[in-house]
Amino acid sequence: MDALTTDVNQLADKINQLVTQLENAPSELQDQFSDFLTQAKADVSLIQADLQEIDSMRLQLADYFAEDPKTFKLEECFSIMR
């Protein structure tokens, strides 16, 4: 989960950089890529919200199993239950 969260955050940063670069690009490029980048930003925002919800559920599971929320990992929990 940590790696996935890091990857998604890096992707969001790169999309924001592209949006900034696109503002200084010729209008032809702006027309061509603005819709794509707008949709990409929206999609990444949804993924980030989903990751936050998963982390909230992880904290609830840690509380339920009386585990330390700082060290509780979903991967370990699922591997034990398997």
N, C-alpha and C positions, 0 to 999 in steps of 0.2 A: 504494500500500500504506500509506503514512504516513497519508493522509487516511482510509482505511478503518479503520485501527487507532485513530485518534483518534475517529472516529464510534462505533465499538464501545465504546470506553472511556467516552465520554460517555453512551451508552445504559446501560451498566452502572451508572454513577453515578446516573442518573435513576431506574433501577429500585430501587436501594438507598434513594434518597430516598423513593420511593413506599412501600417496605416500612416504613420508619421512620414515615411519616405514617399508614400503615394501622394501626400498633400503637396509635395514639391515636384511631382512628376508632371509631364505634359498631360493635357486634358484627355487625349486619346487613351493613354494608359489608365487614367483615373476612371474613365467610363468603362474600360474593359475589366478592371479588377475591383472596383468599389463594391459591387454586389457580392462578390465572392468573399472579400474580407469582412464585410458586414455580417454575412452568414457565418463565417468562421469564428468571429468574435462571439456571436450569439451561441454557437454550438459549444465553444470552449467554456463559456460562462455557465451553461447548463451542466457540463461535466464537472466543473468546479463545485457547483451547488450540490451535485450528487455525491461528490467525494466528501464534502462537509457533512452531508446527511449520514454517510457510511461511518465517518469518524464519530459522529454523535451516537450512532448505534453501537459502535465499538466501546465507547465509554459506558453505555448502559449495560452492555454485556460484562464488562469488567466489574461494574458495581454489583451485578447479579451474582457473579461467581466470586465475589469478594477478592478481586485481584487488584494489583496496583495499576491504575489507569495509565501511568507513564510508561510502564513496561509491557502492558497487555497488548499482544499482537493477534489479529484475526487469523493470520496464517497458522500460528501455533495452535490456536484454539481449534481450528478446523482439522488440523492434522491429528490432534489428540482424539477428536470425536470420530474420526474415520475408522 
